Amino acid sequence: GSKQDGWFAAKYKAARHSARGLLNRTLRINGKQLHPARGVFARFMAPLLLWWMVALTIYAMSLDDLGKLQQPLTSLQTAAHVQFYFARVRMLANFVVFLREHEFAAQWEQLNVALTNDLANMKYQYYTLLYGGVVPTMLTDEPPVIAPPAVFQAQATANVFFQTDECLRLDKSTCLPTTSPWYKVTHSGLDAQFQEFIKDMEQFSRLPAINQTIDTPSYQYNWRVAAIDLYEGLHTASDTFVGTTLDALGKLQTLHTILLISTLGLLVYLVLVVLVPFRRQLLTESGRIAGLLSQLPQEADVEGQVKSLVVAAAIAKPKSETTSKNWSIAKGVSAAAASAARAAATRAAGAVGNFKSKLAAAERVASNPG
């Protein structure tokens, strides 16, 4: 217990000493106080503090944009689900029509039930895309994903669904003529086409098997309009959802690019504006100190005098006496070191006084040349 208490006490004293050194950086030498330049600390820490502020700001903005990114991703997922069920409904309707009189006649009931189920799923996904709602998922242990009303999130998407009066085919030269009975619905936006497709497919799925033929009016819309106009219109709408998602990702990329550029800029500033001038100042100061030390006489080298006396005293002692009387040797060395220090200090003081007197005499001779 006492050893552990002593260890904690030593660590506490060391931490207190370090904290005191950080807070009070004044040096006291020979009764004089040396204060550091106040601008040095700010000049060194300003780039780092600025980089921390930029990094934290961009981190907060990135988290906010990532939270907003879920909406366009959910809308894009819902649009993909609509396209998937649209393709399945068309495929099942074709199976019901073309395979009814062949070897798959026994499976007609199963195909018609699958058509009804997929049509209901497509209708739910489409209305979720328009007005928002819960997106169905196969993961039962995950929380439900709420899709926003994606069509009204961007003006370009709303134009494709409700406001455009143009043909939605990619090749405009193949658009239906004005004399076609489906001209108006193909030039009234994607929503009108999809609503007509839902209505015709619901009617087609309720017909008896004998009436589900290729000439059925409710089926003709499937291969005359839905096969090209509605199909390519859905792809055009999906491209708008992809563009919205890419715009959100582009904002994140821009934020991280700003962080990278600011990091590199602050690093260059720290090296060229702070470290390089500070290194140059250190070299200049070292040269000045070396020049001042070279002007001191030999007697002022107190450390060298003490070292030479201590080494000489240690060599002069016999080996047996060194091993048996360590305490007396240490005492003698200490006394010799103290004596040498006093002698060196006396000689240094005399040398300095002699130098001052010579300097004063030289000044008097210079002032009285006669």
Disulfide bonds with the S-S distance in Angstrom:
Cys167-Cys175 2.28
